[in-house]
Amino acid sequence: MGAAPVQRFPRSMRLKRRRLIRSLFDRSNPEVESVVTANIRILYRFVPRSATGTDAPVQVGFAPGRCRNAVQRNRLRRCMREAWRTHQYLINPKNFPSAESLILMILVRSPKHVEKLSKDIVQAMRSLSNRLNRYQEGVTSGP
């Protein structure tokens, strides 16, 4: 039997630098790409590891969107973190360039369906994984 995938979400994997977060939302930046599925949008880009300030190959941030109150917003954020934590193995950092980190921001477009949130995040992560794998195949195979 294989080893169980790592299910931790250490502080080094949290996207906290304002400059990096702002760069994900800059519409004029051609490096930022997105994956959209159901109620989830994932914004992502590769940045040099020196810009992140950590050796983590992936950094993730969560934005639950507009909610009626803080209790709902915090619950959404907890559900998003839990879905990421349990399914982070889908994003394989071994395929990334060694000098770069992937930064992600997971956004909820419609926070009405909390029970579907985990499934939507997993679906978006699979879509992102497929896109990253295709990107890496294109980079390694050349023109």
C-alpha positions in Angstrom: 0.0 0.0 0.0 1.3 3.5 -0.8 1.8 6.2 1.7 -1.1 8.5 2.5 -0.8 12.0 0.9 0.3 14.8 3.1 -2.7 16.7 4.5 -1.1 19.6 6.2 -1.5 23.3 5.6 1.5 25.0 7.2 1.9 28.7 7.5 4.6 28.7 4.7 1.9 27.6 2.2 -0.4 30.5 3.1 -0.5 33.4 0.6 0.0 36.5 2.8 2.2 39.0 0.9 0.0 41.9 -0.3 2.2 42.5 -3.4 1.6 38.9 -4.6 -2.1 39.0 -3.8 -2.5 42.3 -5.7 -0.6 40.9 -8.7 -3.2 38.1 -9.0 -6.0 40.6 -9.3 -4.2 42.9 -11.8 -6.1 42.5 -15.1 -3.3 43.9 -17.1 -0.9 41.2 -16.0 -0.7 38.6 -18.8 0.9 36.0 -16.5 -2.2 35.5 -14.4 -4.5 32.7 -15.5 -7.7 31.4 -14.1 -9.8 28.2 -13.9 -13.5 28.5 -13.4 -15.8 25.7 -12.4 -19.3 26.1 -11.0 -19.0 28.5 -8.0 -15.2 28.5 -7.8 -12.6 30.6 -9.6 -8.9 29.9 -9.1 -6.5 32.7 -10.1 -2.9 31.5 -10.4 0.6 32.4 -11.7 4.2 31.3 -11.3 6.5 33.7 -9.4 10.2 33.4 -8.5 10.7 31.6 -5.1 12.7 34.6 -3.9 9.5 36.8 -4.2 7.5 34.5 -1.9 10.0 34.6 1.0 9.7 30.9 1.6 10.7 27.6 0.0 7.1 26.3 -0.3 6.4 25.3 -3.9 2.7 26.4 -3.6 1.1 29.3 -1.7 -2.7 29.5 -1.4 -5.1 32.3 -0.4 -8.8 32.1 0.1 -11.5 34.7 -0.6 -15.0 33.6 0.4 -16.7 36.6 -1.3 -19.5 38.7 0.1 -21.5 37.1 2.9 -24.2 38.4 5.1 -22.1 38.3 8.2 -18.7 37.3 9.6 -19.9 33.9 10.9 -20.8 32.8 7.4 -17.7 34.2 5.9 -15.5 32.4 8.4 -17.3 29.1 7.9 -16.8 29.4 4.1 -13.1 30.1 4.6 -12.8 27.1 6.9 -14.6 24.8 4.4 -12.3 26.1 1.6 -9.2 25.5 3.6 -10.4 22.0 4.5 -11.1 21.1 0.9 -7.7 22.4 -0.1 -5.9 20.6 2.7 -7.5 17.2 2.0 -7.0 17.4 -1.8 -3.8 19.4 -2.2 -2.1 16.2 -3.6 -3.9 17.0 -6.9 -1.5 19.9 -7.5 1.9 18.1 -7.9 4.7 20.6 -7.3 7.3 18.1 -8.6 6.3 19.2 -12.1 7.0 22.9 -11.4 10.3 24.7 -12.4 12.6 24.5 -9.4 13.2 28.2 -9.1 9.4 29.1 -9.2 6.5 28.8 -6.9 2.8 28.6 -7.8 0.6 31.2 -6.1 -3.1 30.6 -6.1 -6.2 32.5 -4.9 -9.4 30.5 -4.6 -12.5 32.7 -4.9 -16.1 31.8 -4.2 -18.4 33.4 -6.8 -21.7 32.5 -5.2 -21.5 31.7 -1.4 -25.0 30.3 -1.2 -24.3 26.6 -1.5 -21.9 25.7 1.2 -22.6 21.9 0.9 -21.4 21.9 -2.8 -18.3 24.0 -2.0 -15.9 21.1 -1.4 -16.9 19.3 -4.5 -16.6 22.5 -6.6 -13.1 23.2 -5.2 -12.0 19.6 -5.9 -13.3 19.9 -9.5 -11.5 23.2 -10.0 -8.3 21.7 -8.6 -8.5 18.8 -11.0 -9.0 21.2 -13.9 -6.0 23.3 -12.7 -3.9 20.2 -12.4 -4.8 19.1 -15.9 -3.9 22.6 -17.2 -0.6 22.7 -15.3 0.3 19.2 -16.6 -0.4 20.3 -20.2 1.7 23.5 -19.6 4.6 21.5 -18.3 4.4 19.0 -21.2 4.6 22.0 -23.6 7.5 23.5 -21.8 9.5 20.3 -21.6 8.8 19.1 -25.1 9.7 22.5 -26.8 8.3 24.1 -29.9 
